[in-house]
Amino acid sequence: MKERPRLLLVFVGLLLISLLLLRFQAVAPTALRAATAPVSRIGVVAADNLRRAYSTLFEERRLNADLRRLQAQNDELRQRNEMLTREVMRLRQLEKITATQAPNALGIAQVIAVDPSALLARLTLNKGKRDGVRLRMPVTVPGGLVGQVTGVSESQSTVVALVDPESSVGVTLQGSKGGRGLAHGLPPDRMKAEFSRSVPVKKGDVLVTSSIGGLYPVGIRVGTVEKVLPLGPNDVNRSVIVKPAIDVGVIEDVTILEGV
């Protein structure tokens, strides 16, 4: 009988200990999760940001590579378009010259150099003997006469322009006025033409090539009379200053004619 109260006390004590343990077990995990939650969220956010940053960097590199590729393609297409545009302009120039100046054009040449001397007016072209260029071939553009070929190598040629002091060209008044004359280069950018005293040349008259010399086709524009010089009592000829139709310092392409 004495054992039963003792067992009851032991049972009650064990029950109380169990209840206390259960209480602390319920509270401790909740407190721990509450304490570690901010740290966990920071880790998740940092990992997500890192992933996004890597994806953005990778996408930017891909886009930059695509941009460079497209720019290179655009540059190539622009160059091709410029080449085609220039070729069309050359063909139109050739067509216009064969229709208005001379039908026997050799072809188009590019001006690759201009003599820097103020006393000379000479051009270097990118076509020579292998292209059929020969000495004394006329050189022209749609706006008027440029000069003639005076030197030829295998791949290049030299042109003496109308304003060069060694240049000369037979001229006449455009239209039905007639009157033949001879024009020489007058550096740096003019010409001097001489006509018979009887030729009624005046300021503003347009001069074109004549048959004098037999080098140039007839009727190609040479220039415009800028000034008529006074006649002296012993002058046989009437002299005029001529502004050339073409500024050789700015032309890029010329047409070479077979000549007459």
Contacts in CASP RR format, 6 or more apart in sequence:
PFRMAT RR
TARGET T0000
AUTHOR 0000-0000-0000
METHOD contacts of the structure
MODEL  1
MKERPRLLLVFVGLLLISLLLLRFQAVAPTALRAATAPVSRIGVVAADNL
RRAYSTLFEERRLNADLRRLQAQNDELRQRNEMLTREVMRLRQLEKITAT
QAPNALGIAQVIAVDPSALLARLTLNKGKRDGVRLRMPVTVPGGLVGQVT
GVSESQSTVVALVDPESSVGVTLQGSKGGRGLAHGLPPDRMKAEFSRSVP
VKKGDVLVTSSIGGLYPVGIRVGTVEKVLPLGPNDVNRSVIVKPAIDVGV
IEDVTILEGV
86 253 0 8 1.000
89 253 0 8 1.000
90 108 0 8 1.000
90 253 0 8 1.000
93 108 0 8 1.000
93 141 0 8 1.000
93 142 0 8 1.000
93 253 0 8 1.000
93 255 0 8 1.000
94 105 0 8 1.000
94 107 0 8 1.000
94 108 0 8 1.000
94 255 0 8 1.000
96 142 0 8 1.000
97 105 0 8 1.000
97 140 0 8 1.000
97 141 0 8 1.000
97 142 0 8 1.000
97 255 0 8 1.000
97 257 0 8 1.000
98 104 0 8 1.000
98 105 0 8 1.000
100 142 0 8 1.000
101 140 0 8 1.000
101 144 0 8 1.000
101 217 0 8 1.000
101 219 0 8 1.000
101 220 0 8 1.000
101 257 0 8 1.000
102 138 0 8 1.000
102 140 0 8 1.000
102 217 0 8 1.000
102 220 0 8 1.000
102 257 0 8 1.000
102 258 0 8 1.000
102 259 0 8 1.000
102 260 0 8 1.000
104 257 0 8 1.000
104 258 0 8 1.000
104 259 0 8 1.000
105 255 0 8 1.000
105 256 0 8 1.000
105 257 0 8 1.000
105 258 0 8 1.000
106 131 0 8 1.000
106 132 0 8 1.000
106 133 0 8 1.000
106 137 0 8 1.000
106 255 0 8 1.000
106 256 0 8 1.000
106 257 0 8 1.000
106 258 0 8 1.000
107 127 0 8 1.000
107 255 0 8 1.000
107 256 0 8 1.000
108 253 0 8 1.000
108 254 0 8 1.000
108 255 0 8 1.000
108 256 0 8 1.000
109 125 0 8 1.000
109 126 0 8 1.000
109 127 0 8 1.000
109 131 0 8 1.000
109 133 0 8 1.000
109 139 0 8 1.000
109 157 0 8 1.000
109 253 0 8 1.000
109 254 0 8 1.000
109 255 0 8 1.000
109 256 0 8 1.000
110 125 0 8 1.000
110 126 0 8 1.000
110 252 0 8 1.000
110 253 0 8 1.000
111 123 0 8 1.000
111 124 0 8 1.000
111 125 0 8 1.000
111 251 0 8 1.000
111 252 0 8 1.000
111 253 0 8 1.000
111 254 0 8 1.000
112 124 0 8 1.000
112 125 0 8 1.000
112 126 0 8 1.000
112 156 0 8 1.000
113 123 0 8 1.000
113 124 0 8 1.000
114 122 0 8 1.000
114 123 0 8 1.000
114 124 0 8 1.000
114 248 0 8 1.000
114 249 0 8 1.000
115 121 0 8 1.000
115 122 0 8 1.000
115 123 0 8 1.000
118 187 0 8 1.000
118 188 0 8 1.000
119 165 0 8 1.000
119 187 0 8 1.000
119 188 0 8 1.000
120 164 0 8 1.000
120 165 0 8 1.000
120 187 0 8 1.000
121 160 0 8 1.000
121 161 0 8 1.000
121 162 0 8 1.000
121 163 0 8 1.000
121 164 0 8 1.000
121 167 0 8 1.000
121 185 0 8 1.000
121 187 0 8 1.000
121 188 0 8 1.000
121 248 0 8 1.000
122 150 0 8 1.000
122 158 0 8 1.000
122 159 0 8 1.000
122 160 0 8 1.000
122 161 0 8 1.000
122 164 0 8 1.000
123 139 0 8 1.000
123 146 0 8 1.000
123 158 0 8 1.000
123 159 0 8 1.000
123 161 0 8 1.000
123 248 0 8 1.000
123 254 0 8 1.000
124 156 0 8 1.000
124 157 0 8 1.000
124 158 0 8 1.000
124 159 0 8 1.000
125 133 0 8 1.000
125 139 0 8 1.000
125 156 0 8 1.000
125 157 0 8 1.000
125 158 0 8 1.000
125 159 0 8 1.000
125 254 0 8 1.000
125 256 0 8 1.000
126 155 0 8 1.000
126 156 0 8 1.000
127 133 0 8 1.000
127 155 0 8 1.000
127 156 0 8 1.000
127 157 0 8 1.000
127 256 0 8 1.000
128 152 0 8 1.000
128 153 0 8 1.000
128 154 0 8 1.000
128 155 0 8 1.000
128 156 0 8 1.000
128 157 0 8 1.000
129 152 0 8 1.000
129 153 0 8 1.000
129 154 0 8 1.000
129 155 0 8 1.000
130 154 0 8 1.000
130 155 0 8 1.000
131 155 0 8 1.000
133 149 0 8 1.000
133 152 0 8 1.000
133 157 0 8 1.000
133 256 0 8 1.000
134 149 0 8 1.000
134 152 0 8 1.000
135 149 0 8 1.000
135 150 0 8 1.000
135 151 0 8 1.000
135 152 0 8 1.000
136 148 0 8 1.000
136 149 0 8 1.000
136 150 0 8 1.000
136 215 0 8 1.000
136 259 0 8 1.000
137 148 0 8 1.000
137 149 0 8 1.000
137 256 0 8 1.000
137 257 0 8 1.000
137 258 0 8 1.000
137 259 0 8 1.000
138 145 0 8 1.000
138 147 0 8 1.000
138 148 0 8 1.000
138 215 0 8 1.000
138 216 0 8 1.000
138 217 0 8 1.000
138 220 0 8 1.000
138 256 0 8 1.000
138 257 0 8 1.000
138 259 0 8 1.000
139 145 0 8 1.000
139 146 0 8 1.000
139 147 0 8 1.000
139 148 0 8 1.000
139 149 0 8 1.000
139 159 0 8 1.000
139 254 0 8 1.000
139 255 0 8 1.000
139 256 0 8 1.000
139 257 0 8 1.000
140 146 0 8 1.000
140 147 0 8 1.000
140 220 0 8 1.000
140 254 0 8 1.000
140 255 0 8 1.000
140 257 0 8 1.000
141 246 0 8 1.000
141 251 0 8 1.000
141 253 0 8 1.000
141 254 0 8 1.000
141 255 0 8 1.000
143 221 0 8 1.000
143 245 0 8 1.000
143 246 0 8 1.000
144 220 0 8 1.000
144 221 0 8 1.000
144 222 0 8 1.000
144 223 0 8 1.000
144 245 0 8 1.000
144 246 0 8 1.000
145 162 0 8 1.000
145 169 0 8 1.000
145 209 0 8 1.000
145 216 0 8 1.000
145 220 0 8 1.000
145 221 0 8 1.000
145 222 0 8 1.000
145 245 0 8 1.000
145 246 0 8 1.000
146 159 0 8 1.000
146 161 0 8 1.000
146 162 0 8 1.000
146 246 0 8 1.000
146 248 0 8 1.000
146 251 0 8 1.000
146 254 0 8 1.000
147 159 0 8 1.000
147 160 0 8 1.000
147 161 0 8 1.000
147 162 0 8 1.000
147 167 0 8 1.000
147 169 0 8 1.000
148 159 0 8 1.000
148 160 0 8 1.000
148 167 0 8 1.000
148 215 0 8 1.000
148 216 0 8 1.000
149 157 0 8 1.000
149 158 0 8 1.000
149 159 0 8 1.000
149 256 0 8 1.000
150 158 0 8 1.000
150 159 0 8 1.000
150 160 0 8 1.000
151 157 0 8 1.000
151 158 0 8 1.000
152 158 0 8 1.000
159 254 0 8 1.000
160 166 0 8 1.000
160 167 0 8 1.000
161 167 0 8 1.000
161 244 0 8 1.000
161 246 0 8 1.000
161 248 0 8 1.000
162 169 0 8 1.000
162 183 0 8 1.000
162 185 0 8 1.000
162 191 0 8 1.000
162 222 0 8 1.000
162 244 0 8 1.000
162 246 0 8 1.000
162 248 0 8 1.000
163 185 0 8 1.000
163 186 0 8 1.000
163 187 0 8 1.000
163 188 0 8 1.000
163 189 0 8 1.000
163 190 0 8 1.000
163 191 0 8 1.000
163 244 0 8 1.000
163 248 0 8 1.000
164 185 0 8 1.000
164 187 0 8 1.000
165 184 0 8 1.000
165 185 0 8 1.000
165 186 0 8 1.000
165 187 0 8 1.000
166 185 0 8 1.000
167 184 0 8 1.000
167 185 0 8 1.000
168 182 0 8 1.000
168 183 0 8 1.000
168 184 0 8 1.000
168 185 0 8 1.000
169 182 0 8 1.000
169 183 0 8 1.000
169 209 0 8 1.000
169 215 0 8 1.000
169 216 0 8 1.000
169 222 0 8 1.000
170 180 0 8 1.000
170 181 0 8 1.000
170 182 0 8 1.000
170 183 0 8 1.000
170 209 0 8 1.000
170 210 0 8 1.000
170 212 0 8 1.000
170 213 0 8 1.000
170 216 0 8 1.000
171 180 0 8 1.000
171 181 0 8 1.000
171 182 0 8 1.000
171 183 0 8 1.000
171 193 0 8 1.000
171 207 0 8 1.000
171 208 0 8 1.000
171 209 0 8 1.000
171 210 0 8 1.000
171 212 0 8 1.000
171 222 0 8 1.000
171 242 0 8 1.000
172 178 0 8 1.000
172 179 0 8 1.000
172 180 0 8 1.000
172 181 0 8 1.000
172 207 0 8 1.000
172 208 0 8 1.000
172 209 0 8 1.000
172 210 0 8 1.000
172 219 0 8 1.000
173 179 0 8 1.000
173 199 0 8 1.000
173 201 0 8 1.000
173 205 0 8 1.000
173 206 0 8 1.000
173 207 0 8 1.000
173 208 0 8 1.000
174 205 0 8 1.000
174 206 0 8 1.000
174 207 0 8 1.000
174 208 0 8 1.000
174 219 0 8 1.000
174 221 0 8 1.000
177 200 0 8 1.000
177 205 0 8 1.000
178 199 0 8 1.000
179 195 0 8 1.000
179 196 0 8 1.000
179 199 0 8 1.000
179 201 0 8 1.000
180 195 0 8 1.000
180 196 0 8 1.000
180 199 0 8 1.000
180 210 0 8 1.000
180 212 0 8 1.000
181 193 0 8 1.000
181 194 0 8 1.000
181 195 0 8 1.000
181 196 0 8 1.000
181 199 0 8 1.000
181 210 0 8 1.000
181 212 0 8 1.000
182 193 0 8 1.000
182 194 0 8 1.000
182 212 0 8 1.000
183 191 0 8 1.000
183 192 0 8 1.000
183 193 0 8 1.000
183 194 0 8 1.000
183 207 0 8 1.000
183 222 0 8 1.000
183 242 0 8 1.000
184 191 0 8 1.000
184 192 0 8 1.000
184 193 0 8 1.000
185 191 0 8 1.000
185 192 0 8 1.000
186 192 0 8 1.000
186 241 0 8 1.000
189 244 0 8 1.000
189 247 0 8 1.000
190 226 0 8 1.000
190 241 0 8 1.000
190 242 0 8 1.000
190 243 0 8 1.000
190 244 0 8 1.000
191 222 0 8 1.000
191 223 0 8 1.000
191 241 0 8 1.000
191 242 0 8 1.000
191 243 0 8 1.000
191 244 0 8 1.000
192 239 0 8 1.000
192 240 0 8 1.000
192 241 0 8 1.000
192 242 0 8 1.000
193 207 0 8 1.000
193 225 0 8 1.000
193 239 0 8 1.000
193 240 0 8 1.000
193 242 0 8 1.000
194 237 0 8 1.000
194 238 0 8 1.000
194 239 0 8 1.000
194 240 0 8 1.000
195 201 0 8 1.000
195 237 0 8 1.000
195 238 0 8 1.000
195 240 0 8 1.000
196 236 0 8 1.000
196 237 0 8 1.000
196 238 0 8 1.000
197 231 0 8 1.000
197 235 0 8 1.000
197 236 0 8 1.000
197 237 0 8 1.000
197 238 0 8 1.000
199 238 0 8 1.000
201 225 0 8 1.000
201 228 0 8 1.000
201 238 0 8 1.000
201 240 0 8 1.000
202 225 0 8 1.000
202 228 0 8 1.000
203 225 0 8 1.000
203 226 0 8 1.000
203 227 0 8 1.000
203 228 0 8 1.000
204 224 0 8 1.000
204 225 0 8 1.000
204 226 0 8 1.000
205 224 0 8 1.000
205 225 0 8 1.000
206 221 0 8 1.000
206 223 0 8 1.000
206 224 0 8 1.000
206 225 0 8 1.000
207 221 0 8 1.000
207 222 0 8 1.000
207 223 0 8 1.000
207 224 0 8 1.000
207 225 0 8 1.000
207 242 0 8 1.000
208 218 0 8 1.000
208 219 0 8 1.000
208 220 0 8 1.000
208 221 0 8 1.000
208 222 0 8 1.000
209 216 0 8 1.000
209 217 0 8 1.000
209 218 0 8 1.000
209 219 0 8 1.000
209 220 0 8 1.000
209 222 0 8 1.000
210 218 0 8 1.000
210 219 0 8 1.000
211 218 0 8 1.000
214 260 0 8 1.000
215 259 0 8 1.000
215 260 0 8 1.000
216 259 0 8 1.000
216 260 0 8 1.000
217 257 0 8 1.000
217 259 0 8 1.000
217 260 0 8 1.000
221 245 0 8 1.000
222 242 0 8 1.000
222 244 0 8 1.000
222 245 0 8 1.000
223 242 0 8 1.000
223 243 0 8 1.000
223 244 0 8 1.000
223 245 0 8 1.000
224 242 0 8 1.000
224 243 0 8 1.000
224 245 0 8 1.000
225 240 0 8 1.000
225 241 0 8 1.000
225 242 0 8 1.000
226 240 0 8 1.000
226 241 0 8 1.000
226 242 0 8 1.000
226 243 0 8 1.000
227 240 0 8 1.000
227 241 0 8 1.000
228 238 0 8 1.000
228 239 0 8 1.000
228 240 0 8 1.000
229 238 0 8 1.000
229 239 0 8 1.000
229 240 0 8 1.000
229 241 0 8 1.000
231 238 0 8 1.000
END
